[in-house]
Every structure is written in structure tokens, then in C-alpha cells.
Amino acid sequence: MEITVTVDGSRVTYAPEGKLTVQTASELDKTIVSSFPEDASDLEIDLANVDYVSSSGLRVFVSASKLAVLHGGSFSLLHPRDDVMDVLEVTGMADVFTVVR
């Protein structure tokens, strides 16, 4: 899985590509944990290039959200495709997280 990381002041955006499954979600999680700067606060995951999210991917979103809150910031999911948005809505995650279409 390719993951692009962009830092803009206190905001860090992670943009994975492909499917977030049990095989790939841990890579995104490790990337977030290892590269989130101490002085950052806001964390975004750009889902524009993600075409599937499993429960393992959803767990990464929960962990990332907790990390942002720990740093006093916010957490957002950006640009989910329709299939991914369906998963977020069915699981109730769309009501828990800020989702920017």
C-alpha cells in the first residue's frame, strides 16, 4: 500500500491508496503512529484513492481519532468514495467522525 503523508502546519494528512483490509490496515496504522509529529494536532485521512474499507480499516480510523484527541486536535475523513461512504454510514462511523465529501 502506498501512503502519502502531507504536513501543513499542525495538520497532517494521510492519503492511502487501494484497499484497507486486514493485510494493509496495519501499515496505515504504523505509518500514522510513527510519523505523526509531536507538535501536530489535526489528523486527516484522505480516502479519495481507497476503494474498500474492512473492519480493520475502521479500527485504524478509531485509533487515529484517539491520537488526534490526545494531541488536542481534530480528526477528519476526506473524500470517501460511495462504497466507502456506505460502510461508514452502515457502521455509524459517519455520525462519529467528521466526513468531508
LOLO-26880 format. One line per 2 residues: their letters; for each residue z, y, x of N, C-alpha, C, O. Coordinates in Angstrom, 2 decimals. Each point is the difference from the previous one (the first is absolute). Example, Ala and Ser with C-alpha at 12.3 -4.5 7.8 and 13.67 -1.06 7.14 Angstrom:
as> 7.80/-5.69/13.19/0.00/1.19/-0.89/0.00/1.20/0.90/0.66/-0.02/1.04  -1.38/1.07/-1.39/0.06/1.19/0.82/0.73/1.09/-0.77/0.17/1.11/0.51
//
This chain:
me> 0.00/-1.18/0.85/0.00/1.18/-0.85/0.00/1.23/0.89/0.76/0.09/0.96  -1.62/0.85/-1.29/-0.03/1.27/0.70/0.85/1.00/-0.77/-0.11/0.11/-1.22
it> 0.94/0.62/1.94/0.89/0.99/-0.61/-0.14/1.30/0.77/0.26/0.05/1.20  -0.68/1.00/-1.88/-0.09/1.32/0.61/1.29/0.75/-0.30/0.46/0.03/-1.14
vt> 0.11/0.58/2.17/1.23/0.77/-0.15/-0.31/1.46/0.31/-0.54/0.31/1.06  0.88/0.58/-1.99/-0.23/1.43/0.19/1.33/0.73/-0.17/0.69/-0.16/-1.00
vd> -0.36/0.97/2.00/1.23/0.80/-0.06/-0.39/1.46/-0.17/-0.80/0.53/0.77  1.36/0.11/-1.80/-0.25/1.41/-0.27/1.34/0.66/-0.27/0.49/0.01/-1.14
gs> 0.11/0.52/2.18/1.33/0.60/-0.13/1.02/-1.06/-0.32/0.17/-0.96/0.76  0.51/1.11/-1.88/1.02/-0.98/-0.37/-0.55/-1.12/-0.89/0.74/-0.88/-0.42
rv> -2.05/0.91/0.15/-0.64/-1.00/-0.86/-0.78/-1.00/0.84/-0.78/0.38/0.88  1.00/-1.67/-1.17/-0.74/-1.07/0.68/-0.74/-0.80/-1.06/0.57/-0.44/-1.00
ty> -1.87/0.27/1.23/-0.84/-0.75/-0.94/-0.50/-1.26/0.68/-0.56/0.04/1.10  0.78/-1.17/-1.77/-0.48/-1.30/0.46/-1.15/-0.41/-0.90/0.15/-0.01/-1.22
ap> -1.29/-0.33/1.80/-1.18/-0.36/-0.78/-0.48/-1.40/0.42/-0.82/-0.13/0.90  1.33/-0.91/-1.56/-0.45/-1.35/0.29/-1.37/-0.27/-0.63/-0.41/0.70/-0.93
eg> -0.27/-1.71/1.44/-1.29/-0.41/-0.55/0.04/-1.48/-0.31/0.51/-0.79/0.80  -1.05/0.41/-1.95/-0.09/-1.41/-0.35/0.98/-0.39/-1.08/0.26/0.77/-0.93
kl> 0.28/-1.96/1.06/0.93/-0.55/-0.98/1.42/0.01/0.56/0.21/-0.32/1.17  0.76/0.69/-2.01/1.41/-0.09/0.39/0.54/-1.30/-0.60/0.38/-0.04/-1.17
tv> -0.35/-0.99/1.97/0.45/-1.32/-0.41/1.18/-0.42/0.86/0.46/0.75/0.85  0.01/-1.96/-1.08/1.11/-0.52/0.80/-0.41/-0.06/1.48/0.86/0.11/0.88
qt> -2.13/-0.29/-0.60/-0.47/-0.06/1.39/-0.11/1.37/0.67/0.14/0.10/1.22  -0.39/0.96/-2.00/-0.26/1.30/0.61/1.09/1.06/-0.26/0.10/0.97/0.76
as> 0.69/-1.15/-1.78/1.00/1.02/-0.36/1.01/0.22/1.12/0.44/1.13/0.22  -0.08/-2.19/0.48/0.98/0.16/1.07/-0.53/0.89/1.12/0.77/0.69/0.66
el> -2.07/-0.70/-0.45/-0.59/0.87/1.02/0.16/1.47/-0.39/0.33/0.83/0.84  -0.57/-0.52/-2.11/0.20/1.37/-0.47/1.47/0.39/0.12/0.33/1.10/0.44
dk> 0.56/-2.00/-0.85/1.43/0.28/0.08/0.43/0.27/1.44/0.71/0.97/0.26  -1.14/-1.81/0.67/0.35/0.19/1.42/-0.56/1.31/0.54/0.66/0.69/0.77
ti> -1.87/-0.35/-1.18/-0.61/1.26/0.45/0.81/1.19/-0.50/0.24/0.94/0.75  0.16/-0.98/-2.00/0.78/1.11/-0.56/1.34/0.13/0.72/0.37/1.09/0.42
vs> 0.33/-2.19/-0.29/1.34/0.03/0.63/-0.09/0.45/1.46/0.86/0.76/0.46  -1.87/-1.22/0.25/-0.07/0.31/1.44/-0.59/1.38/0.30/0.21/0.53/1.09
sf> -0.95/0.05/-2.04/-0.68/1.25/0.34/0.47/1.22/-0.80/-0.50/1.10/0.22  1.44/-1.28/-1.16/0.47/1.14/-0.78/0.89/0.87/0.88/1.06/-0.45/0.44
pe> -1.48/1.69/-0.16/0.76/0.85/0.91/1.39/0.36/-0.53/0.19/0.13/-1.21  0.75/0.02/2.09/1.37/0.35/-0.37/0.06/1.32/-0.75/0.82/0.16/-0.91
da> -1.70/0.79/1.28/0.04/1.32/-0.63/-0.91/0.11/-1.23/-0.13/1.08/-0.57  -0.49/-2.16/0.17/-0.84/-0.01/-1.20/0.86/-0.24/-1.23/1.11/-0.53/0.11
sd> -1.62/0.91/-1.27/0.76/-0.25/-1.22/-0.87/-0.59/-1.11/0.45/-0.89/-0.72  -1.65/1.37/0.57/-0.86/-0.43/-1.11/-0.94/-1.10/0.46/-0.65/0.09/1.04
le> 0.59/-1.14/-1.85/-0.80/-1.17/0.34/-0.99/-0.26/-1.13/0.37/-0.05/-1.17  -1.64/-0.11/1.55/-1.05/-0.29/-0.96/-0.74/-1.26/0.42/-0.19/-0.26/1.19
id> -0.22/-0.51/-2.16/-0.89/-1.13/0.26/-1.27/0.24/-0.79/0.01/0.05/-1.23  -1.11/0.11/1.96/-1.29/0.26/-0.62/-0.67/-1.34/-0.30/-0.34/-0.75/0.91
la> 0.17/0.46/-2.19/-0.53/-1.30/-0.44/-1.49/0.04/-0.31/-0.52/-0.93/-0.62  -0.17/1.97/1.03/-1.43/0.15/-0.33/-0.83/-1.19/0.47/-0.99/-0.36/-0.64
nv> 1.38/-0.25/1.74/-0.77/-1.12/0.57/0.72/-1.34/-0.15/-0.28/-0.95/0.73  1.20/0.88/-1.69/0.71/-1.25/-0.29/-0.51/-0.52/-1.33/0.04/0.71/-1.01
dy> -0.52/-1.94/1.00/-0.57/-0.53/-1.24/0.86/-1.06/-0.68/-0.39/-0.54/-1.04  1.55/0.22/1.62/0.90/-0.97/-0.62/1.41/0.20/0.55/0.17/0.22/1.20
vs> 0.83/-0.31/-2.06/1.40/0.09/0.43/0.77/-1.14/-0.65/0.03/-0.14/-1.22  0.61/-0.69/2.05/0.85/-1.08/-0.49/1.45/0.48/-0.06/0.30/1.15/0.32
ss> 0.58/-2.04/-0.73/1.42/0.35/-0.03/0.51/0.35/1.40/0.93/0.80/0.13  -1.51/-1.37/0.90/0.39/0.34/1.37/-0.35/1.45/0.31/0.76/0.70/0.68
gl> -1.90/-0.25/-1.16/-0.38/1.40/0.17/0.93/0.93/-0.75/0.36/1.06/0.49  0.03/-1.47/-1.70/0.93/0.81/-0.79/1.34/0.13/0.72/0.62/1.06/-0.04
rv> -0.18/-2.12/0.70/1.26/0.07/0.77/-0.11/1.01/1.14/0.97/0.69/0.31  -2.14/-0.59/0.30/-0.20/1.00/1.06/0.15/1.40/-0.58/0.58/0.87/0.63
fv> -1.11/-0.65/-1.84/0.14/1.31/-0.64/1.47/0.34/-0.23/0.42/1.14/0.22  0.35/-2.11/-0.66/1.43/0.22/-0.24/0.71/0.35/1.32/0.80/0.93/0.05
sa> -1.10/-1.69/0.99/0.62/0.26/1.32/-0.38/1.38/0.53/0.84/0.73/0.53  -2.12/-0.38/-0.68/-0.47/1.30/0.48/0.67/1.13/-0.78/0.36/1.03/0.57
sk> -0.19/-1.23/-1.86/0.68/0.99/-0.83/1.43/0.21/0.48/0.47/1.14/0.11  0.22/-2.23/0.18/1.38/0.10/0.49/0.06/0.74/1.33/0.92/0.78/0.24
la> -1.90/-1.02/0.63/-0.05/0.69/1.29/-0.16/1.49/-0.20/0.67/0.79/0.67  -1.56/-0.38/-1.57/-0.22/1.42/-0.26/1.27/0.65/-0.55/0.37/1.09/0.41
vl> 0.30/-1.77/-1.34/1.24/0.53/-0.57/1.08/0.12/1.08/0.74/0.98/0.03  -0.67/-1.97/0.84/0.96/0.02/1.11/-0.21/1.24/0.88/0.96/0.54/0.57
hg> -2.21/-0.11/-0.45/-0.33/1.18/0.80/0.02/1.29/-0.83/-0.38/1.06/0.50  0.82/-1.17/-1.75/0.10/1.18/-0.85/-1.34/0.48/-0.54/-0.14/1.17/-0.37
gs> -0.82/-2.06/0.32/-1.34/0.41/-0.43/-0.47/-0.67/-1.27/0.80/-0.51/-0.79  -2.10/0.52/0.61/-0.62/-0.56/-1.19/-0.94/-1.13/0.38/-0.38/-0.16/1.16
fs> 0.01/-0.62/-2.17/-0.92/-1.13/0.18/-1.08/0.09/-1.06/0.29/0.23/-1.17  -1.53/-0.42/1.59/-1.13/0.05/-0.93/-1.02/-1.08/0.33/-0.20/-0.36/1.15
ll> -0.43/-0.14/-2.21/-1.15/-0.89/0.13/-1.22/0.81/-0.40/-0.03/0.60/-1.07  -0.97/-0.57/1.94/-1.17/0.83/-0.22/-1.24/-0.83/-0.32/-0.22/-1.06/0.57
hp> -0.58/1.56/-1.49/-1.36/-0.48/-0.29/-0.14/-1.50/-0.24/-0.90/-0.62/0.57  1.76/0.02/-1.38/-0.17/-1.44/-0.25/-1.27/-0.26/-0.82/-0.33/0.74/-0.92
rd> -0.36/-1.81/1.28/-1.15/-0.44/-0.79/0.50/-0.53/-1.34/1.20/-0.24/-0.17  -2.10/0.08/-0.77/0.39/-0.43/-1.34/0.77/-1.31/-0.01/1.01/-0.11/-0.70
dv> -1.46/-0.89/1.46/0.70/-1.30/0.02/1.41/0.14/0.56/0.92/-0.64/-0.49  -0.76/1.45/1.51/1.31/0.22/0.60/0.87/0.79/-0.97/1.19/-0.28/-0.13
md> -1.77/1.26/-0.54/0.75/0.78/-0.99/0.49/-0.90/-1.13/1.11/0.19/-0.50  -1.93/-1.16/0.11/0.42/-0.95/-1.04/1.25/-0.76/0.43/0.91/-0.19/-0.80
vl> -0.86/-0.23/2.06/1.17/-0.72/0.52/1.22/0.92/-0.01/1.09/-0.43/-0.40  -1.26/1.67/0.81/1.11/0.95/0.01/0.52/0.25/-1.41/1.21/0.12/-0.20
ev> -2.10/-0.05/-0.77/0.42/0.24/-1.38/0.67/-1.23/-0.61/1.03/0.14/-0.66  -1.59/-1.32/0.88/0.56/-1.23/-0.58/1.39/-0.29/0.56/0.88/-0.48/-0.72
tg> -0.67/0.78/1.99/1.29/-0.27/0.63/1.02/1.12/-0.23/1.17/-0.16/0.34  -1.60/1.28/-0.89/0.89/1.14/-0.21/0.11/0.90/1.20/0.70/1.02/-0.06
ma> -1.36/-1.35/1.14/0.07/0.81/1.22/-0.62/1.39/-0.21/0.41/0.96/0.65  -1.38/-0.86/-1.54/-0.63/1.30/-0.27/1.00/0.98/-0.60/-0.17/1.22/0.11
dv> 1.22/-1.74/-0.74/1.04/0.86/-0.57/1.09/0.33/1.01/0.74/0.97/-0.18  -0.64/-1.74/1.23/1.04/0.18/1.02/-0.46/0.92/1.11/0.76/0.86/0.46
ft> -2.01/-1.03/-0.01/-0.53/0.77/1.11/-0.92/1.11/-0.47/-0.56/-0.06/-1.10  0.42/1.08/1.93/-1.00/1.02/-0.24/-1.36/-0.60/0.36/-0.21/-0.43/1.14
vv> -0.70/0.41/-2.10/-1.34/-0.53/0.24/-1.00/1.13/-0.22/-0.05/0.59/-1.08  -0.73/-0.29/2.10/-0.99/1.06/-0.05/-1.37/-0.66/-0.06/-0.44/-0.65/0.94
r> -0.24/0.85/-2.08/-1.30/-0.64/-0.19/-1.05/0.90/0.58/-1.18/-0.32/-0.04
//
